[in-house]
Amino acid sequence: MANLSDSLTFRHGATVANRFVQPPMLTNSGEDGYATQDTINYYNAHSKSGGMVITEYMYVTENGGPALTWKRGREQLAAYDDKFVPQLKKVAQAIKHDGNKAIMQIAHTGREANFRAMNGKQVFAPTGLEDGLDFPFLPYKVHSLSNEQIKEIIAGFGAATKRAIDAGFDGVEIHGANHYLIQQFVSAYSNRRHDNWGGSIEKRMNFPLAVTKAVVDTVKQYAPDDFIVGYRISPEEIHGKNIGYTWHESTQLIDRLTKEFDLDYVHLSMPQFDAKPGDAMLLDTDKADSSFKDSTKTLAELFHPYLNGAKEIIVGGVNNREKAEAALSLADLVAVGRETIIDPLFAEKILNGEDDQVVDEITLDQVKKNHMTQGLIDNYSGPAAGIPLPGAANISSLHQGFGGWAEMKYPKNPEVK
Ligand SMILES: Cc1cc2nc3c(=O)[nH]c(=O)nc-3n(C[C@H](O)[C@H](O)[C@H](O)COP(=O)(O)O)c2cc1C
């Protein structure tokens, strides 16, 4: 078995210094799509979070975000135009200044682009109102994408990859997880199309395949040979009776993606690194029926036969050496999310044997050291908190407002509500 301190070389030649990865995490620090000084300070403070640091998700076309945004200045970042490149360069430099790899996560958030609706703009998904699909859990309307728009989004993933190369990133991660647009296409629940992009599982794979082709073609044309391309996937989408897909289908997709495009890595998005079939995935609200618990193996292991030379990253709940080593026994690389928000030196401390120095709860003192963005502070210090952060109550005095998603106001406009 590998050690956490072992280096790893991806199939296209890039080497990371150790097995820790910082996974993508929204910092809610953008303004009009641009990274701000708050964003850059945060990434500067996180340059040692792992041999590889993956940025938060950036939207690749104008209609692809912002998601999970409650006001201007607390936004998701954008990569849909060359005007964003100078700030993206600063993000890449901040991450890389200690010699680690910087990966940019590229995404389209589809129906989750809530801040568009707040600004009176249309929100899009594979299937929406025009085709009779309503999302009862969303407080705004969702429209079906046209074939023309789908092609623009695919091209947008290619163009955003070019911007990542120009900004000096070492790679890109295609965000195919967590209920955003790519997952919405793969999901039988969200995708009710009958054209090239929907229907059978083969057709529901056409969008992720086309996106990955656009990314890989761009990399072949413009990037250094060792540029890293990864793909993030939620292994299952099961909400009670609403079944998007199971691991039997997601492994088929990964098999095709890794065979056809020589991906460097596959990143399984899970709330627990040792999750098994039928365990709820991130943001899945309803429990799966016991019939979905059809293997005693972990999802990490069930994906092994389908990686075809790609490395595997797993994530979820790692905050000490024991869990990091248990995760590394199942995969090639271990991502540590919330614990690196709290303590960006977590990986370094573990690698140096300074386990007793690890901070595992957020405090006022730690907020200064880790350069937590005001957006993350607002998200965690008030009533809103998404995925819980240990110690969040300690920082309530820093709260500058955000009462939670139920409080959000959407304009009464025929396009929106
Ligand atoms: C504040 C926050 C923001 C996140 N933003 C993203 C994101 O931009 N893209 C993504 O793929 N996952 C995102 N995630 C999920 C994390 O990458 C990770 O999978 C999850 O937090 C579980 O890992 P952990 O238990 O180590 O935190 C986010 C999680 C948190 C806590």
PDBQT file of the ligand as one rigid body, heavy atoms in Angstrom, charges set to zero:
ROOT
HETATM    1  C1  LIG A 501     -18.195  24.950   1.428  1.00  0.00    +0.000 C 
HETATM    2  C2  LIG A 501     -18.181  23.829   0.419  1.00  0.00    +0.000 A 
HETATM    3  C3  LIG A 501     -18.179  24.121  -0.941  1.00  0.00    +0.000 A 
HETATM    4  C4  LIG A 501     -18.134  23.091  -1.901  1.00  0.00    +0.000 A 
HETATM    5  N1  LIG A 501     -18.037  23.417  -3.234  1.00  0.00    +0.000 NA
HETATM    6  C5  LIG A 501     -17.836  22.434  -4.145  1.00  0.00    +0.000 A 
HETATM    7  C6  LIG A 501     -17.524  22.768  -5.510  1.00  0.00    +0.000 A 
HETATM    8  O1  LIG A 501     -17.345  23.928  -5.890  1.00  0.00    +0.000 OA
HETATM    9  N2  LIG A 501     -17.398  21.728  -6.373  1.00  0.00    +0.000 N 
HETATM   10  C7  LIG A 501     -17.511  20.419  -5.989  1.00  0.00    +0.000 A 
HETATM   11  O2  LIG A 501     -17.388  19.527  -6.826  1.00  0.00    +0.000 OA
HETATM   12  N3  LIG A 501     -17.768  20.090  -4.700  1.00  0.00    +0.000 NA
HETATM   13  C8  LIG A 501     -17.896  21.050  -3.765  1.00  0.00    +0.000 A 
HETATM   14  N4  LIG A 501     -18.044  20.713  -2.430  1.00  0.00    +0.000 N 
HETATM   15  C9  LIG A 501     -17.928  19.293  -1.998  1.00  0.00    +0.000 C 
HETATM   16  C10 LIG A 501     -16.483  18.990  -1.527  1.00  0.00    +0.000 C 
HETATM   17  O3  LIG A 501     -15.587  19.002  -2.634  1.00  0.00    +0.000 OA
HETATM   18  C11 LIG A 501     -16.374  17.617  -0.815  1.00  0.00    +0.000 C 
HETATM   19  O4  LIG A 501     -16.701  16.615  -1.737  1.00  0.00    +0.000 OA
HETATM   20  C12 LIG A 501     -17.266  17.497   0.413  1.00  0.00    +0.000 C 
HETATM   21  O5  LIG A 501     -17.113  18.639   1.245  1.00  0.00    +0.000 OA
HETATM   22  C13 LIG A 501     -16.971  16.231   1.242  1.00  0.00    +0.000 C 
HETATM   23  O6  LIG A 501     -15.633  16.232   1.682  1.00  0.00    +0.000 OA
HETATM   24  P1  LIG A 501     -15.210  16.618   3.218  1.00  0.00    +0.000 P 
HETATM   25  O7  LIG A 501     -16.010  15.700   4.115  1.00  0.00    +0.000 OA
HETATM   26  O8  LIG A 501     -13.739  16.354   3.265  1.00  0.00    +0.000 OA
HETATM   27  O9  LIG A 501     -15.573  18.046   3.421  1.00  0.00    +0.000 OA
HETATM   28  C14 LIG A 501     -18.132  21.739  -1.472  1.00  0.00    +0.000 A 
HETATM   29  C15 LIG A 501     -18.161  21.457  -0.094  1.00  0.00    +0.000 A 
HETATM   30  C16 LIG A 501     -18.173  22.475   0.841  1.00  0.00    +0.000 A 
HETATM   31  C17 LIG A 501     -18.131  22.115   2.311  1.00  0.00    +0.000 C 
ENDROOT
TORSDOF 0
